[in-house]
Amino acid sequence: MTRSAYQIASPFVSFEEYSRLSGVPINTIRCMVREGRLPIRTKLKPQEKPLINMLALMREADEQCLVA
């Protein structure tokens, strides 16, 4: 089994930063989070800003590469 090495700038990014990196509009990102298609960091308080979990996305991408 071959494992890949990835480097990311930050394990968690804001919706705005994810939009900038991916080119996906923020409203689409919000919809994807609501539908469970984008993982977010678990919020400890309701008023905390939601952050996209980049590590979870990388793990998912790695798993899909191994299956293909």
HTML snippet that shows the backbone in 3Dmol.js (N, CA, C, O; Angstrom):
<script src="https://3Dmol.org/build/3Dmol-min.js"></script>
<div id="view" style="width:600px;height:400px;position:relative"></div>
<script>
const pdb = `
ATOM      1  N   MET A   1       0.847  -1.175   0.000  1.00  0.00           N
ATOM      2  CA  MET A   1       0.000   0.000   0.000  1.00  0.00           C
ATOM      3  C   MET A   1       0.894   1.240   0.000  1.00  0.00           C
ATOM      4  O   MET A   1       1.771   1.375   0.854  1.00  0.00           O
ATOM      5  N   THR A   2       0.678   2.128  -0.938  1.00  0.00           N
ATOM      6  CA  THR A   2       1.450   3.361  -1.034  1.00  0.00           C
ATOM      7  C   THR A   2       0.724   4.473  -0.298  1.00  0.00           C
ATOM      8  O   THR A   2      -0.471   4.686  -0.503  1.00  0.00           O
ATOM      9  N   ARG A   3       1.443   5.174   0.552  1.00  0.00           N
ATOM     10  CA  ARG A   3       0.869   6.309   1.270  1.00  0.00           C
ATOM     11  C   ARG A   3       1.410   7.591   0.662  1.00  0.00           C
ATOM     12  O   ARG A   3       2.575   7.656   0.269  1.00  0.00           O
ATOM     13  N   SER A   4       0.588   8.583   0.586  1.00  0.00           N
ATOM     14  CA  SER A   4       0.992   9.872   0.032  1.00  0.00           C
ATOM     15  C   SER A   4       1.326  10.829   1.158  1.00  0.00           C
ATOM     16  O   SER A   4       0.812  10.701   2.269  1.00  0.00           O
ATOM     17  N   ALA A   5       2.179  11.779   0.870  1.00  0.00           N
ATOM     18  CA  ALA A   5       2.518  12.825   1.830  1.00  0.00           C
ATOM     19  C   ALA A   5       1.914  14.136   1.330  1.00  0.00           C
ATOM     20  O   ALA A   5       2.093  14.515   0.173  1.00  0.00           O
ATOM     21  N   TYR A   6       1.205  14.809   2.210  1.00  0.00           N
ATOM     22  CA  TYR A   6       0.569  16.083   1.870  1.00  0.00           C
ATOM     23  C   TYR A   6       1.057  17.149   2.830  1.00  0.00           C
ATOM     24  O   TYR A   6       1.417  16.867   3.973  1.00  0.00           O
ATOM     25  N   GLN A   7       1.062  18.363   2.348  1.00  0.00           N
ATOM     26  CA  GLN A   7       1.403  19.485   3.195  1.00  0.00           C
ATOM     27  C   GLN A   7       0.302  20.523   3.069  1.00  0.00           C
ATOM     28  O   GLN A   7      -0.039  20.945   1.964  1.00  0.00           O
ATOM     29  N   ILE A   8      -0.254  20.933   4.205  1.00  0.00           N
ATOM     30  CA  ILE A   8      -1.284  21.971   4.199  1.00  0.00           C
ATOM     31  C   ILE A   8      -0.832  23.106   5.104  1.00  0.00           C
ATOM     32  O   ILE A   8      -0.097  22.891   6.068  1.00  0.00           O
ATOM     33  N   ALA A   9      -1.274  24.307   4.789  1.00  0.00           N
ATOM     34  CA  ALA A   9      -0.852  25.488   5.545  1.00  0.00           C
ATOM     35  C   ALA A   9      -1.488  25.534   6.929  1.00  0.00           C
ATOM     36  O   ALA A   9      -0.874  26.013   7.882  1.00  0.00           O
ATOM     37  N   SER A  10      -2.714  25.037   7.039  1.00  0.00           N
ATOM     38  CA  SER A  10      -3.431  25.106   8.305  1.00  0.00           C
ATOM     39  C   SER A  10      -4.420  23.945   8.386  1.00  0.00           C
ATOM     40  O   SER A  10      -5.044  23.607   7.381  1.00  0.00           O
ATOM     41  N   PRO A  11      -4.578  23.324   9.564  1.00  0.00           N
ATOM     42  CA  PRO A  11      -5.522  22.212   9.679  1.00  0.00           C
ATOM     43  C   PRO A  11      -6.984  22.649   9.581  1.00  0.00           C
ATOM     44  O   PRO A  11      -7.852  21.849   9.231  1.00  0.00           O
ATOM     45  N   PHE A  12      -7.251  23.907   9.889  1.00  0.00           N
ATOM     46  CA  PHE A  12      -8.613  24.441   9.841  1.00  0.00           C
ATOM     47  C   PHE A  12      -8.591  25.788   9.132  1.00  0.00           C
ATOM     48  O   PHE A  12      -7.699  26.604   9.365  1.00  0.00           O
ATOM     49  N   VAL A  13      -9.581  26.020   8.262  1.00  0.00           N
ATOM     50  CA  VAL A  13      -9.672  27.309   7.571  1.00  0.00           C
ATOM     51  C   VAL A  13     -11.112  27.826   7.633  1.00  0.00           C
ATOM     52  O   VAL A  13     -12.065  27.053   7.737  1.00  0.00           O
ATOM     53  N   SER A  14     -11.240  29.131   7.567  1.00  0.00           N
ATOM     54  CA  SER A  14     -12.560  29.766   7.560  1.00  0.00           C
ATOM     55  C   SER A  14     -13.267  29.480   6.234  1.00  0.00           C
ATOM     56  O   SER A  14     -12.641  29.053   5.264  1.00  0.00           O
ATOM     57  N   PHE A  15     -14.561  29.719   6.208  1.00  0.00           N
ATOM     58  CA  PHE A  15     -15.321  29.562   4.972  1.00  0.00           C
ATOM     59  C   PHE A  15     -14.742  30.471   3.885  1.00  0.00           C
ATOM     60  O   PHE A  15     -14.649  30.080   2.722  1.00  0.00           O
ATOM     61  N   GLU A  16     -14.355  31.684   4.277  1.00  0.00           N
ATOM     62  CA  GLU A  16     -13.819  32.652   3.321  1.00  0.00           C
ATOM     63  C   GLU A  16     -12.502  32.155   2.711  1.00  0.00           C
ATOM     64  O   GLU A  16     -12.288  32.258   1.504  1.00  0.00           O
ATOM     65  N   GLU A  17     -11.625  31.614   3.566  1.00  0.00           N
ATOM     66  CA  GLU A  17     -10.342  31.108   3.080  1.00  0.00           C
ATOM     67  C   GLU A  17     -10.540  29.869   2.206  1.00  0.00           C
ATOM     68  O   GLU A  17      -9.863  29.712   1.190  1.00  0.00           O
ATOM     69  N   TYR A  18     -11.463  28.992   2.596  1.00  0.00           N
ATOM     70  CA  TYR A  18     -11.738  27.809   1.787  1.00  0.00           C
ATOM     71  C   TYR A  18     -12.298  28.227   0.423  1.00  0.00           C
ATOM     72  O   TYR A  18     -11.971  27.626  -0.601  1.00  0.00           O
ATOM     73  N   SER A  19     -13.133  29.247   0.421  1.00  0.00           N
ATOM     74  CA  SER A  19     -13.682  29.771  -0.830  1.00  0.00           C
ATOM     75  C   SER A  19     -12.559  30.291  -1.726  1.00  0.00           C
ATOM     76  O   SER A  19     -12.547  30.037  -2.931  1.00  0.00           O
ATOM     77  N   ARG A  20     -11.625  31.015  -1.134  1.00  0.00           N
ATOM     78  CA  ARG A  20     -10.498  31.551  -1.898  1.00  0.00           C
ATOM     79  C   ARG A  20      -9.636  30.418  -2.462  1.00  0.00           C
ATOM     80  O   ARG A  20      -9.221  30.468  -3.620  1.00  0.00           O
ATOM     81  N   LEU A  21      -9.370  29.402  -1.646  1.00  0.00           N
ATOM     82  CA  LEU A  21      -8.516  28.288  -2.072  1.00  0.00           C
ATOM     83  C   LEU A  21      -9.174  27.406  -3.134  1.00  0.00           C
ATOM     84  O   LEU A  21      -8.519  26.947  -4.070  1.00  0.00           O
ATOM     85  N   SER A  22     -10.474  27.181  -2.974  1.00  0.00           N
ATOM     86  CA  SER A  22     -11.171  26.224  -3.844  1.00  0.00           C
ATOM     87  C   SER A  22     -11.890  26.866  -5.027  1.00  0.00           C
ATOM     88  O   SER A  22     -12.157  26.209  -6.033  1.00  0.00           O
ATOM     89  N   GLY A  23     -12.204  28.162  -4.898  1.00  0.00           N
ATOM     90  CA  GLY A  23     -12.974  28.828  -5.941  1.00  0.00           C
ATOM     91  C   GLY A  23     -14.473  28.575  -5.826  1.00  0.00           C
ATOM     92  O   GLY A  23     -15.236  28.943  -6.719  1.00  0.00           O
ATOM     93  N   VAL A  24     -14.898  27.948  -4.729  1.00  0.00           N
ATOM     94  CA  VAL A  24     -16.314  27.651  -4.495  1.00  0.00           C
ATOM     95  C   VAL A  24     -16.932  28.840  -3.756  1.00  0.00           C
ATOM     96  O   VAL A  24     -16.353  29.314  -2.778  1.00  0.00           O
ATOM     97  N   PRO A  25     -18.094  29.334  -4.197  1.00  0.00           N
ATOM     98  CA  PRO A  25     -18.741  30.462  -3.514  1.00  0.00           C
ATOM     99  C   PRO A  25     -19.097  30.112  -2.055  1.00  0.00           C
ATOM    100  O   PRO A  25     -19.401  28.963  -1.732  1.00  0.00           O
ATOM    101  N   ILE A  26     -19.052  31.122  -1.198  1.00  0.00           N
ATOM    102  CA  ILE A  26     -19.308  30.919   0.231  1.00  0.00           C
ATOM    103  C   ILE A  26     -20.701  30.337   0.472  1.00  0.00           C
ATOM    104  O   ILE A  26     -20.855  29.466   1.328  1.00  0.00           O
ATOM    105  N   ASN A  27     -21.715  30.794  -0.258  1.00  0.00           N
ATOM    106  CA  ASN A  27     -23.059  30.244  -0.066  1.00  0.00           C
ATOM    107  C   ASN A  27     -23.105  28.752  -0.386  1.00  0.00           C
ATOM    108  O   ASN A  27     -23.822  27.999   0.273  1.00  0.00           O
ATOM    109  N   THR A  28     -22.350  28.324  -1.387  1.00  0.00           N
ATOM    110  CA  THR A  28     -22.273  26.903  -1.733  1.00  0.00           C
ATOM    111  C   THR A  28     -21.563  26.136  -0.617  1.00  0.00           C
ATOM    112  O   THR A  28     -21.958  25.018  -0.285  1.00  0.00           O
ATOM    113  N   ILE A  29     -20.528  26.725  -0.043  1.00  0.00           N
ATOM    114  CA  ILE A  29     -19.813  26.095   1.068  1.00  0.00           C
ATOM    115  C   ILE A  29     -20.755  25.907   2.249  1.00  0.00           C
ATOM    116  O   ILE A  29     -20.782  24.838   2.858  1.00  0.00           O
ATOM    117  N   ARG A  30     -21.525  26.934   2.575  1.00  0.00           N
ATOM    118  CA  ARG A  30     -22.489  26.817   3.688  1.00  0.00           C
ATOM    119  C   ARG A  30     -23.471  25.676   3.437  1.00  0.00           C
ATOM    120  O   ARG A  30     -23.783  24.904   4.343  1.00  0.00           O
ATOM    121  N   CYS A  31     -23.951  25.579   2.207  1.00  0.00           N
ATOM    122  CA  CYS A  31     -24.885  24.516   1.835  1.00  0.00           C
ATOM    123  C   CYS A  31     -24.217  23.146   1.975  1.00  0.00           C
ATOM    124  O   CYS A  31     -24.828  22.207   2.486  1.00  0.00           O
ATOM    125  N   MET A  32     -22.983  23.032   1.527  1.00  0.00           N
ATOM    126  CA  MET A  32     -22.255  21.763   1.604  1.00  0.00           C
ATOM    127  C   MET A  32     -22.020  21.342   3.061  1.00  0.00           C
ATOM    128  O   MET A  32     -22.070  20.155   3.383  1.00  0.00           O
ATOM    129  N   VAL A  33     -21.767  22.309   3.926  1.00  0.00           N
ATOM    130  CA  VAL A  33     -21.586  22.009   5.356  1.00  0.00           C
ATOM    131  C   VAL A  33     -22.902  21.518   5.947  1.00  0.00           C
ATOM    132  O   VAL A  33     -22.923  20.528   6.679  1.00  0.00           O
ATOM    133  N   ARG A  34     -24.007  22.207   5.631  1.00  0.00           N
ATOM    134  CA  ARG A  34     -25.322  21.787   6.137  1.00  0.00           C
ATOM    135  C   ARG A  34     -25.666  20.372   5.700  1.00  0.00           C
ATOM    136  O   ARG A  34     -26.259  19.607   6.461  1.00  0.00           O
ATOM    137  N   GLU A  35     -25.289  20.024   4.464  1.00  0.00           N
ATOM    138  CA  GLU A  35     -25.577  18.694   3.916  1.00  0.00           C
ATOM    139  C   GLU A  35     -24.588  17.631   4.394  1.00  0.00           C
ATOM    140  O   GLU A  35     -24.760  16.448   4.101  1.00  0.00           O
ATOM    141  N   GLY A  36     -23.549  18.048   5.133  1.00  0.00           N
ATOM    142  CA  GLY A  36     -22.554  17.102   5.627  1.00  0.00           C
ATOM    143  C   GLY A  36     -21.501  16.735   4.602  1.00  0.00           C
ATOM    144  O   GLY A  36     -20.770  15.763   4.794  1.00  0.00           O
ATOM    145  N   ARG A  37     -21.405  17.493   3.515  1.00  0.00           N
ATOM    146  CA  ARG A  37     -20.434  17.193   2.455  1.00  0.00           C
ATOM    147  C   ARG A  37     -19.076  17.830   2.711  1.00  0.00           C
ATOM    148  O   ARG A  37     -18.091  17.452   2.077  1.00  0.00           O
ATOM    149  N   LEU A  38     -19.005  18.787   3.629  1.00  0.00           N
ATOM    150  CA  LEU A  38     -17.741  19.382   4.051  1.00  0.00           C
ATOM    151  C   LEU A  38     -17.649  19.259   5.571  1.00  0.00           C
ATOM    152  O   LEU A  38     -18.564  19.682   6.277  1.00  0.00           O
ATOM    153  N   PRO A  39     -16.562  18.687   6.084  1.00  0.00           N
ATOM    154  CA  PRO A  39     -16.420  18.537   7.535  1.00  0.00           C
ATOM    155  C   PRO A  39     -15.986  19.850   8.181  1.00  0.00           C
ATOM    156  O   PRO A  39     -15.156  20.579   7.639  1.00  0.00           O
ATOM    157  N   ILE A  40     -16.556  20.135   9.337  1.00  0.00           N
ATOM    158  CA  ILE A  40     -16.131  21.312  10.089  1.00  0.00           C
ATOM    159  C   ILE A  40     -15.577  20.880  11.440  1.00  0.00           C
ATOM    160  O   ILE A  40     -15.885  19.802  11.948  1.00  0.00           O
ATOM    161  N   ARG A  41     -14.761  21.741  11.997  1.00  0.00           N
ATOM    162  CA  ARG A  41     -14.214  21.509  13.334  1.00  0.00           C
ATOM    163  C   ARG A  41     -15.372  21.569  14.331  1.00  0.00           C
ATOM    164  O   ARG A  41     -16.251  22.424  14.218  1.00  0.00           O
ATOM    165  N   THR A  42     -15.369  20.678  15.285  1.00  0.00           N
ATOM    166  CA  THR A  42     -16.407  20.672  16.303  1.00  0.00           C
ATOM    167  C   THR A  42     -16.339  21.970  17.104  1.00  0.00           C
ATOM    168  O   THR A  42     -15.286  22.343  17.620  1.00  0.00           O
ATOM    169  N   LYS A  43     -17.485  22.650  17.198  1.00  0.00           N
ATOM    170  CA  LYS A  43     -17.547  23.914  17.927  1.00  0.00           C
ATOM    171  C   LYS A  43     -17.826  23.619  19.398  1.00  0.00           C
ATOM    172  O   LYS A  43     -18.706  22.822  19.721  1.00  0.00           O
ATOM    173  N   LEU A  44     -17.072  24.266  20.288  1.00  0.00           N
ATOM    174  CA  LEU A  44     -17.278  24.096  21.714  1.00  0.00           C
ATOM    175  C   LEU A  44     -18.358  25.042  22.237  1.00  0.00           C
ATOM    176  O   LEU A  44     -19.014  24.753  23.237  1.00  0.00           O
ATOM    177  N   LYS A  45     -18.535  26.167  21.556  1.00  0.00           N
ATOM    178  CA  LYS A  45     -19.554  27.149  21.927  1.00  0.00           C
ATOM    179  C   LYS A  45     -20.334  27.519  20.671  1.00  0.00           C
ATOM    180  O   LYS A  45     -19.756  27.613  19.588  1.00  0.00           O
ATOM    181  N   PRO A  46     -21.649  27.731  20.808  1.00  0.00           N
ATOM    182  CA  PRO A  46     -22.467  28.051  19.622  1.00  0.00           C
ATOM    183  C   PRO A  46     -22.007  29.298  18.868  1.00  0.00           C
ATOM    184  O   PRO A  46     -22.187  29.375  17.652  1.00  0.00           O
ATOM    185  N   GLN A  47     -21.420  30.271  19.555  1.00  0.00           N
ATOM    186  CA  GLN A  47     -21.031  31.517  18.902  1.00  0.00           C
ATOM    187  C   GLN A  47     -19.685  31.408  18.175  1.00  0.00           C
ATOM    188  O   GLN A  47     -19.283  32.354  17.498  1.00  0.00           O
ATOM    189  N   GLU A  48     -18.982  30.280  18.300  1.00  0.00           N
ATOM    190  CA  GLU A  48     -17.711  30.126  17.615  1.00  0.00           C
ATOM    191  C   GLU A  48     -17.903  30.103  16.103  1.00  0.00           C
ATOM    192  O   GLU A  48     -18.917  29.625  15.593  1.00  0.00           O
ATOM    193  N   LYS A  49     -16.921  30.622  15.412  1.00  0.00           N
ATOM    194  CA  LYS A  49     -16.942  30.646  13.951  1.00  0.00           C
ATOM    195  C   LYS A  49     -16.665  29.228  13.433  1.00  0.00           C
ATOM    196  O   LYS A  49     -15.693  28.605  13.860  1.00  0.00           O
ATOM    197  N   PRO A  50     -17.494  28.709  12.528  1.00  0.00           N
ATOM    198  CA  PRO A  50     -17.231  27.375  11.993  1.00  0.00           C
ATOM    199  C   PRO A  50     -15.994  27.390  11.089  1.00  0.00           C
ATOM    200  O   PRO A  50     -15.776  28.333  10.327  1.00  0.00           O
ATOM    201  N   LEU A  51     -15.196  26.334  11.188  1.00  0.00           N
ATOM    202  CA  LEU A  51     -13.984  26.216  10.395  1.00  0.00           C
ATOM    203  C   LEU A  51     -13.991  24.891   9.646  1.00  0.00           C
ATOM    204  O   LEU A  51     -14.369  23.860  10.203  1.00  0.00           O
ATOM    205  N   ILE A  52     -13.574  24.917   8.387  1.00  0.00           N
ATOM    206  CA  ILE A  52     -13.482  23.715   7.568  1.00  0.00           C
ATOM    207  C   ILE A  52     -12.288  22.887   8.058  1.00  0.00           C
ATOM    208  O   ILE A  52     -11.193  23.417   8.248  1.00  0.00           O
ATOM    209  N   ASN A  53     -12.508  21.595   8.259  1.00  0.00           N
ATOM    210  CA  ASN A  53     -11.467  20.683   8.723  1.00  0.00           C
ATOM    211  C   ASN A  53     -10.685  20.157   7.509  1.00  0.00           C
ATOM    212  O   ASN A  53     -11.110  19.213   6.845  1.00  0.00           O
ATOM    213  N   MET A  54      -9.560  20.774   7.242  1.00  0.00           N
ATOM    214  CA  MET A  54      -8.754  20.409   6.081  1.00  0.00           C
ATOM    215  C   MET A  54      -8.115  19.030   6.239  1.00  0.00           C
ATOM    216  O   MET A  54      -7.907  18.326   5.251  1.00  0.00           O
ATOM    217  N   LEU A  55      -7.803  18.642   7.477  1.00  0.00           N
ATOM    218  CA  LEU A  55      -7.208  17.322   7.703  1.00  0.00           C
ATOM    219  C   LEU A  55      -8.185  16.215   7.332  1.00  0.00           C
ATOM    220  O   LEU A  55      -7.796  15.215   6.728  1.00  0.00           O
ATOM    221  N   ALA A  56      -9.451  16.393   7.693  1.00  0.00           N
ATOM    222  CA  ALA A  56     -10.470  15.402   7.341  1.00  0.00           C
ATOM    223  C   ALA A  56     -10.635  15.316   5.824  1.00  0.00           C
ATOM    224  O   ALA A  56     -10.819  14.227   5.279  1.00  0.00           O
ATOM    225  N   LEU A  57     -10.570  16.450   5.148  1.00  0.00           N
ATOM    226  CA  LEU A  57     -10.679  16.448   3.689  1.00  0.00           C
ATOM    227  C   LEU A  57      -9.490  15.729   3.046  1.00  0.00           C
ATOM    228  O   LEU A  57      -9.657  14.999   2.069  1.00  0.00           O
ATOM    229  N   MET A  58      -8.293  15.937   3.596  1.00  0.00           N
ATOM    230  CA  MET A  58      -7.113  15.267   3.054  1.00  0.00           C
ATOM    231  C   MET A  58      -7.192  13.759   3.267  1.00  0.00           C
ATOM    232  O   MET A  58      -6.830  12.986   2.380  1.00  0.00           O
ATOM    233  N   ARG A  59      -7.667  13.337   4.444  1.00  0.00           N
ATOM    234  CA  ARG A  59      -7.831  11.905   4.699  1.00  0.00           C
ATOM    235  C   ARG A  59      -8.826  11.295   3.720  1.00  0.00           C
ATOM    236  O   ARG A  59      -8.588  10.214   3.182  1.00  0.00           O
ATOM    237  N   GLU A  60      -9.938  11.984   3.489  1.00  0.00           N
ATOM    238  CA  GLU A  60     -10.945  11.498   2.546  1.00  0.00           C
ATOM    239  C   GLU A  60     -10.357  11.375   1.138  1.00  0.00           C
ATOM    240  O   GLU A  60     -10.582  10.380   0.449  1.00  0.00           O
ATOM    241  N   ALA A  61      -9.607  12.388   0.722  1.00  0.00           N
ATOM    242  CA  ALA A  61      -8.999  12.362  -0.608  1.00  0.00           C
ATOM    243  C   ALA A  61      -7.998  11.214  -0.715  1.00  0.00           C
ATOM    244  O   ALA A  61      -7.936  10.539  -1.743  1.00  0.00           O
ATOM    245  N   ASP A  62      -7.217  10.992   0.339  1.00  0.00           N
ATOM    246  CA  ASP A  62      -6.245   9.909   0.339  1.00  0.00           C
ATOM    247  C   ASP A  62      -6.936   8.551   0.237  1.00  0.00           C
ATOM    248  O   ASP A  62      -6.483   7.677  -0.502  1.00  0.00           O
ATOM    249  N   GLU A  63      -8.020   8.375   0.972  1.00  0.00           N
ATOM    250  CA  GLU A  63      -8.773   7.113   0.915  1.00  0.00           C
ATOM    251  C   GLU A  63      -9.336   6.874  -0.477  1.00  0.00           C
ATOM    252  O   GLU A  63      -9.324   5.744  -0.964  1.00  0.00           O
ATOM    253  N   GLN A  64      -9.824   7.913  -1.114  1.00  0.00           N
ATOM    254  CA  GLN A  64     -10.383   7.759  -2.456  1.00  0.00           C
ATOM    255  C   GLN A  64      -9.298   7.404  -3.463  1.00  0.00           C
ATOM    256  O   GLN A  64      -9.568   6.677  -4.419  1.00  0.00           O
ATOM    257  N   CYS A  65      -8.090   7.894  -3.272  1.00  0.00           N
ATOM    258  CA  CYS A  65      -6.988   7.550  -4.176  1.00  0.00           C
ATOM    259  C   CYS A  65      -6.619   6.084  -4.032  1.00  0.00           C
ATOM    260  O   CYS A  65      -6.277   5.431  -5.018  1.00  0.00           O
ATOM    261  N   LEU A  66      -6.685   5.558  -2.814  1.00  0.00           N
ATOM    262  CA  LEU A  66      -6.325   4.159  -2.582  1.00  0.00           C
ATOM    263  C   LEU A  66      -7.353   3.211  -3.176  1.00  0.00           C
ATOM    264  O   LEU A  66      -7.009   2.104  -3.589  1.00  0.00           O
ATOM    265  N   VAL A  67      -8.623   3.639  -3.223  1.00  0.00           N
ATOM    266  CA  VAL A  67      -9.686   2.793  -3.752  1.00  0.00           C
ATOM    267  C   VAL A  67      -9.622   2.753  -5.278  1.00  0.00           C
ATOM    268  O   VAL A  67      -9.864   1.712  -5.889  1.00  0.00           O
ATOM    269  N   ALA A  68      -9.299   3.879  -5.881  1.00  0.00           N
ATOM    270  CA  ALA A  68      -9.305   3.992  -7.344  1.00  0.00           C
ATOM    271  C   ALA A  68      -8.239   3.183  -8.019  1.00  0.00           C
ATOM    272  O   ALA A  68      -8.139   3.193  -9.246  1.00  0.00           O
TER     273      ALA A  68
END
`;
const viewer = $3Dmol.createViewer("view");
viewer.addModel(pdb, "pdb");
viewer.setStyle({}, {cartoon: {color: "spectrum"}});
viewer.zoomTo();
viewer.render();
</script>
